[in-house]
Amino acid sequence: MEIRQFNILEANWATDGGKLSNIRRIVFIAEQKVPQEEEWDGKDDDSWHWLATDSSDIPIGTCRLLPDGQVGRMAVLSSHRGHGIGAALLEAAVEKARHLGMPEVYLHAQTHALGFYEKLGFTPDGEEFMEAGIPHYHMIQKLSPPADNIQRKANVDSDLAMAVKPFDTLEVGWAEAESSIRRIRRQVFVTELGLPEVLETDEADPDCIHWLAENQDGHPVAAIRMTADGEISRVAVLTDDRQHGVGLSLLELTVQRAKRLGLDQVHLAAIETAVPFYTKAGFETVGDPFEEAGVTHQSMRLELDQEDDDLMERDAHGESLDSDVIYKLGVDKQLVLLRGESDFRNVILDMTRQARKSIRIYSPLLSHDLFDNAEFMQICSALARRNKYTRVEILVFDAHRVVKNGHALLNISRKLPSSIGIRIVDPEMRQLNHEYVLVDNEGVIYRQEYDQFEGTACFRNVTECNRLGRQFTASWESGLLDPNLRQLRV
C-alpha cells in the first residue's frame, strides 16, 4: 500500500497567511494571470483554510471554505499535481462544512476540471460562465449530517449489521425503573390493546431481570423482562418507536443473558399477532394456541444449544476466528462474528498488525483485557514511528481511570505525543455505549455494548469505516484534553 507523501493541515490565516498567499500568488496570479484585485477579495480573514505540505514540510497547496459554504482558492503547485493533493484538500474542506452543519457546499470549477470535481461528489448547476477571464461552472454537493451520536441517522448502505441505532438499551433493576416500565406497559397493554390492568405489574417483577430501551433524547420507549429460568414476557414497545429494531434488540439482550446464565432455552407466550416477529427472531411454536385474558396466545421457545449457535453464526455470512482463515486488511470482506473476549483480542491484534496509516479507537473504558498488553503496545508504537503521517488516536470516557490504573497505551502516548493522542469524549456526546476500532479506513471492529463480548469485524468495509470515521472525527474535534494524560507521574 502506497503511503502518501504529503500532509493536510487546517491553517490559520493570521499565522499562516504568508504561506497560503504565496501558493495562490504562484498558481493564480503568475500562472493563470488572475488580476491581483480579484484574487485578494478581503474574505480570507473570515474563512477556514488548509495547507498541504510535502515530506519536507514545504508548502505545496491550499484551499479555503467561506462561511456561506463556498469552497475556493484551491491551488497546488504544478510540480506536485497528479498525486491526489487537490482531492485531499477538497475532502478536508467538505468534511469541515459537514461538521459545521452546512446543508451543502458549492464551488466555481474551471471548465477543464469539471470531471475532477464530479468524481468527488459535485454536480454542475447552471450554465458555463466567465470568472477572472476563465470559463467556470457553478457546482454543488449536498451534505448529509455527520454520523456522530447527536445526529446519527445518516443514510448509509452498510454490508455489516452494525449501524448505529437511534436508541440505547440497558439492563435495569425493578426498584430503580419501576415507574418507567409500568408507564410503557400501561400505554401498550392497557390503553392500546385493551388488556387487563394486571399486566401493568405483578408479584414476579421484583425477581425478574429487566431491560429498557431509551430513544436518543433519553426517554424510555420499550421494556422487556425475563425470569431466572428463561421465561420472557411483558415485551412492550411504544407505537412511535416500532419498526426501528427496538424490540429485536431487547430480545437479543435477554437471549445473551440467558446464555450467560447457562440456560439451554428461553420461552414465552406470544400474542397471536406477534408470532411472526418471534418466528423471525428464531423462536419456534410449541403446542396449540390458547386463550389468556381474552386474547389468543401461542407458546414459543428458542433452543440455546452451543453447537446450534456455532452453526447459526457460520450461516450468517461469518466465520469463526477459531478457523485457520487468515484475513487480509483491505481485501477480505467476510463478516467475522465475535463471541468472546479472546475473539476480540485476537482480531484486534490481527487487524492492527496490518495497519499502514492509522488506528482509531473509540472505547469508553479502554479495557485492560483488550488494549493493555505488550503486543498491542508494540503494534501502536511501530505504527506511530513509521513516518510523520501515521497516527494512533484514542477516545475514552474517563481519564482518571486510565491514569490511576496505568495503561500501556498511556505510556507510549506520553513518549510519542505527536503521533499518538488520547482525548476524552465530551459528556454531551456519550449517548451510546458502543466500542469500535478503525484501521486504515478499511477495517472495522465493532460491538454495540462495550461491556459485552458480542460483535463483528470486517477487514474491508470502507462504507462503514467512513460512517464511523465521521462520528469519530466529530467526537475527536469536540474532545477534551486532560493534562494528566500528558504529564508523567512522579
SULZI-V760104 format. One record per residue. N is the residue number from 1. SS is DSSP state (alpha for helix, beta for strand, coil for the rest). PSI is psi in whole degrees, -180 to 180 (NA if undefined). OMEGA is omega as a letter, one per 30 degrees, with the letter a starting at -180 (NA if undefined). Layout:
N/SS/PSI/OMEGA, N/SS/PSI/OMEGA
//
This chain:
1/coil/129/a, 2/coil/132/l, 3/coil/126/a, 4/coil/142/a, 5/coil/42/l, 6/beta/167/a, 7/beta/146/l, 8/beta/124/a, 9/beta/141/l, 10/beta/129/a, 11/beta/168/l, 12/coil/125/a, 13/alpha/-35/a, 14/alpha/-37/a, 15/alpha/-26/a, 16/alpha/9/a, 17/alpha/-35/a, 18/alpha/-46/l, 19/alpha/-44/a, 20/alpha/-47/a, 21/alpha/-31/l, 22/alpha/-41/l, 23/alpha/-46/a, 24/alpha/-35/l, 25/alpha/-42/a, 26/alpha/-47/a, 27/alpha/-51/a, 28/alpha/-50/a, 29/alpha/-50/a, 30/alpha/-46/a, 31/alpha/-45/a, 32/coil/0/l, 33/coil/34/l, 34/coil/131/l, 35/coil/140/a, 36/alpha/-38/a, 37/alpha/-23/l, 38/alpha/-33/a, 39/alpha/-45/a, 40/coil/88/a, 41/coil/4/l, 42/coil/8/a, 43/coil/-4/a, 44/alpha/-35/a, 45/alpha/-29/a, 46/alpha/9/a, 47/coil/165/l, 48/beta/139/a, 49/beta/154/l, 50/beta/146/a, 51/beta/130/l, 52/beta/135/l, 53/beta/155/l, 54/beta/-171/a, 55/coil/-14/l, 56/coil/15/a, 57/coil/24/l, 58/coil/129/a, 59/beta/132/a, 60/beta/-8/a, 61/beta/163/a, 62/beta/161/l, 63/beta/171/a, 64/beta/162/l, 65/beta/123/l, 66/coil/158/a, 67/coil/-23/l, 68/coil/5/l, 69/coil/6/l, 70/beta/126/l, 71/beta/130/a, 72/beta/-175/l, 73/beta/36/l, 74/beta/118/a, 75/beta/133/l, 76/beta/132/l, 77/coil/142/a, 78/alpha/-34/a, 79/alpha/-10/a, 80/alpha/12/l, 81/coil/157/l, 82/coil/11/a, 83/coil/15/l, 84/coil/10/a, 85/alpha/-45/l, 86/alpha/-42/l, 87/alpha/-39/l, 88/alpha/-40/l, 89/alpha/-45/a, 90/alpha/-41/l, 91/alpha/-40/l, 92/alpha/-41/a, 93/alpha/-42/a, 94/alpha/-43/l, 95/alpha/-35/l, 96/alpha/-45/l, 97/alpha/-39/l, 98/alpha/-45/a, 99/alpha/-15/l, 100/coil/-6/l, 101/coil/15/l, 102/coil/136/a, 103/coil/-23/l, 104/beta/162/l, 105/beta/158/l, 106/beta/165/l, 107/beta/164/l, 108/beta/104/a, 109/beta/132/l, 110/beta/138/a, 111/alpha/-39/a, 112/alpha/-18/a, 113/alpha/13/a, 114/alpha/-46/a, 115/alpha/-37/l, 116/alpha/-47/a, 117/alpha/-33/l, 118/alpha/-38/l, 119/alpha/-24/a, 120/coil/14/l, 121/coil/4/l, 122/coil/150/a, 123/beta/133/l, 124/beta/142/a, 125/coil/98/a, 126/coil/-173/a, 127/coil/166/l, 128/coil/143/l, 129/beta/165/a, 130/beta/137/l, 131/beta/124/a, 132/coil/34/l, 133/coil/11/a, 134/beta/134/l, 135/beta/135/a, 136/beta/166/l, 137/beta/141/l, 138/beta/126/a, 139/beta/147/a, 140/beta/160/l, 141/beta/120/l, 142/beta/141/a, 143/coil/130/l, 144/coil/156/a, 145/coil/154/l, 146/coil/140/a, 147/coil/58/l, 148/coil/-174/a, 149/coil/21/l, 150/coil/-45/l, 151/coil/92/a, 152/coil/35/l, 153/coil/31/l, 154/coil/138/a, 155/coil/93/a, 156/coil/149/l, 157/coil/105/a, 158/coil/141/l, 159/coil/-15/a, 160/coil/148/l, 161/coil/62/a, 162/coil/17/a, 163/coil/141/l, 164/coil/129/a, 165/coil/152/a, 166/coil/31/l, 167/beta/164/l, 168/beta/152/a, 169/beta/147/a, 170/beta/146/l, 171/beta/136/a, 172/beta/159/l, 173/coil/150/a, 174/alpha/-40/a, 175/alpha/-40/a, 176/alpha/-26/a, 177/alpha/11/a, 178/alpha/-47/a, 179/alpha/-40/l, 180/alpha/-43/a, 181/alpha/-44/a, 182/alpha/-38/l, 183/alpha/-44/a, 184/alpha/-46/l, 185/alpha/-44/a, 186/alpha/-44/a, 187/alpha/-39/a, 188/alpha/-53/a, 189/alpha/-48/a, 190/alpha/-55/a, 191/alpha/-47/a, 192/alpha/-48/a, 193/coil/-11/l, 194/coil/29/l, 195/coil/167/a, 196/coil/150/a, 197/alpha/-17/a, 198/alpha/-17/l, 199/alpha/-9/l, 200/alpha/-35/l, 201/coil/160/l, 202/coil/-179/a, 203/coil/-15/a, 204/coil/-19/a, 205/alpha/-47/a, 206/alpha/-25/a, 207/alpha/-1/a, 208/coil/163/l, 209/beta/131/a, 210/beta/150/l, 211/beta/148/l, 212/beta/152/l, 213/beta/136/l, 214/beta/142/l, 215/beta/-179/a, 216/coil/-9/l, 217/coil/2/l, 218/coil/11/a, 219/coil/130/l, 220/beta/132/a, 221/beta/-7/a, 222/beta/156/a, 223/beta/157/l, 224/beta/156/l, 225/beta/160/l, 226/beta/138/l, 227/coil/169/a, 228/coil/-21/l, 229/coil/10/l, 230/coil/15/l, 231/beta/119/a, 232/beta/136/l, 233/beta/176/l, 234/beta/45/l, 235/beta/114/a, 236/beta/128/l, 237/beta/128/l, 238/coil/147/a, 239/alpha/-47/a, 240/alpha/-11/a, 241/alpha/10/l, 242/coil/169/a, 243/coil/13/l, 244/coil/10/l, 245/coil/11/a, 246/alpha/-50/a, 247/alpha/-40/a, 248/alpha/-39/l, 249/alpha/-41/l, 250/alpha/-39/l, 251/alpha/-40/l, 252/alpha/-36/l, 253/alpha/-41/l, 254/alpha/-40/l, 255/alpha/-43/l, 256/alpha/-41/a, 257/alpha/-40/l, 258/alpha/-39/l, 259/alpha/-41/a, 260/alpha/-25/l, 261/coil/-6/l, 262/coil/17/a, 263/coil/151/l, 264/coil/-7/l, 265/beta/161/l, 266/beta/155/a, 267/beta/162/a, 268/beta/167/l, 269/beta/108/a, 270/beta/137/l, 271/beta/142/a, 272/alpha/-41/a, 273/alpha/-17/a, 274/alpha/-2/a, 275/alpha/-44/l, 276/alpha/-36/l, 277/alpha/-47/a, 278/alpha/-33/l, 279/alpha/-43/l, 280/alpha/-31/l, 281/coil/0/l, 282/coil/-1/l, 283/coil/153/l, 284/beta/149/a, 285/beta/150/l, 286/coil/119/l, 287/coil/-165/a, 288/coil/156/l, 289/coil/156/a, 290/beta/162/a, 291/beta/135/l, 292/beta/126/a, 293/coil/34/l, 294/coil/11/a, 295/beta/141/l, 296/beta/129/l, 297/beta/164/l, 298/beta/125/l, 299/beta/138/a, 300/beta/155/l, 301/beta/160/l, 302/beta/118/l, 303/beta/141/a, 304/coil/32/l, 305/coil/134/a, 306/alpha/-39/a, 307/alpha/-38/l, 308/alpha/-37/l, 309/alpha/-43/a, 310/alpha/-40/l, 311/alpha/-42/l, 312/alpha/-40/a, 313/alpha/-40/l, 314/alpha/-35/l, 315/alpha/-20/a, 316/coil/41/l, 317/coil/24/a, 318/beta/171/l, 319/beta/148/a, 320/coil/145/l, 321/coil/-9/l, 322/coil/-11/l, 323/coil/174/a, 324/coil/9/a, 325/coil/133/l, 326/coil/119/a, 327/coil/140/a, 328/coil/127/a, 329/coil/132/l, 330/coil/0/a, 331/coil/-57/a, 332/coil/124/a, 333/coil/3/a, 334/coil/143/l, 335/beta/120/a, 336/beta/120/a, 337/beta/130/a, 338/beta/125/a, 339/coil/36/l, 340/coil/165/a, 341/alpha/-43/a, 342/alpha/-35/l, 343/alpha/-48/a, 344/alpha/-46/a, 345/alpha/-43/a, 346/alpha/-43/a, 347/alpha/-32/l, 348/alpha/-45/l, 349/alpha/-43/a, 350/alpha/-42/a, 351/alpha/-47/a, 352/alpha/-26/l, 353/coil/-23/a, 354/coil/1/a, 355/coil/141/l, 356/coil/-17/a, 357/coil/-50/a, 358/beta/151/l, 359/beta/123/l, 360/beta/127/a, 361/beta/122/l, 362/beta/106/a, 363/coil/109/a, 364/coil/-42/a, 365/coil/-11/a, 366/coil/62/a, 367/coil/132/l, 368/alpha/-35/a, 369/alpha/-33/a, 370/alpha/-38/a, 371/alpha/-11/a, 372/coil/76/l, 373/coil/158/a, 374/alpha/-38/a, 375/alpha/-45/l, 376/alpha/-37/l, 377/alpha/-41/l, 378/alpha/-38/l, 379/alpha/-48/a, 380/alpha/-41/a, 381/alpha/-44/a, 382/alpha/-41/l, 383/alpha/-44/a, 384/alpha/-32/a, 385/alpha/-5/a, 386/alpha/-53/l, 387/coil/177/a, 388/coil/-5/a, 389/coil/-13/a, 390/coil/145/a, 391/beta/148/l, 392/beta/120/a, 393/beta/135/a, 394/beta/130/l, 395/beta/129/l, 396/beta/170/l, 397/coil/-34/a, 398/coil/104/l, 399/alpha/-37/a, 400/alpha/-42/a, 401/alpha/-43/a, 402/alpha/-43/a, 403/alpha/-45/a, 404/alpha/-45/a, 405/alpha/-12/a, 406/coil/153/a, 407/coil/139/a, 408/alpha/-40/a, 409/alpha/-33/l, 410/alpha/-40/a, 411/alpha/-46/a, 412/alpha/-26/l, 413/alpha/-30/l, 414/alpha/-29/l, 415/alpha/-28/a, 416/coil/59/a, 417/coil/-24/a, 418/coil/-17/a, 419/coil/-22/l, 420/beta/119/a, 421/beta/144/l, 422/beta/128/l, 423/beta/161/a, 424/beta/129/l, 425/coil/129/l, 426/coil/133/a, 427/alpha/-31/a, 428/alpha/-9/a, 429/alpha/21/a, 430/coil/32/a, 431/coil/-22/a, 432/coil/149/l, 433/coil/19/a, 434/coil/169/l, 435/beta/139/l, 436/beta/158/l, 437/beta/129/l, 438/beta/132/a, 439/beta/118/l, 440/coil/25/a, 441/coil/28/l, 442/coil/-53/a, 443/beta/149/l, 444/beta/135/l, 445/beta/129/a, 446/beta/140/l, 447/beta/138/a, 448/coil/-36/l, 449/coil/124/a, 450/coil/-15/a, 451/coil/12/l, 452/coil/132/a, 453/coil/64/l, 454/coil/117/a, 455/beta/-164/a, 456/beta/162/l, 457/beta/151/l, 458/beta/132/a, 459/coil/-7/l, 460/coil/105/l, 461/coil/84/a, 462/alpha/-37/a, 463/alpha/-49/a, 464/alpha/-35/l, 465/alpha/-41/l, 466/alpha/-42/a, 467/alpha/-50/l, 468/alpha/-30/l, 469/alpha/-38/l, 470/alpha/-40/l, 471/alpha/-42/l, 472/alpha/-44/a, 473/alpha/-42/l, 474/alpha/-43/l, 475/alpha/-35/l, 476/alpha/-45/a, 477/alpha/-31/l, 478/coil/2/a, 479/coil/158/a, 480/beta/141/l, 481/coil/123/l, 482/coil/121/a, 483/alpha/-25/l, 484/alpha/-23/l, 485/alpha/-18/a, 486/alpha/-28/a, 487/coil/130/l, 488/coil/141/l, 489/coil/148/l, 490/coil/NA/NA
//
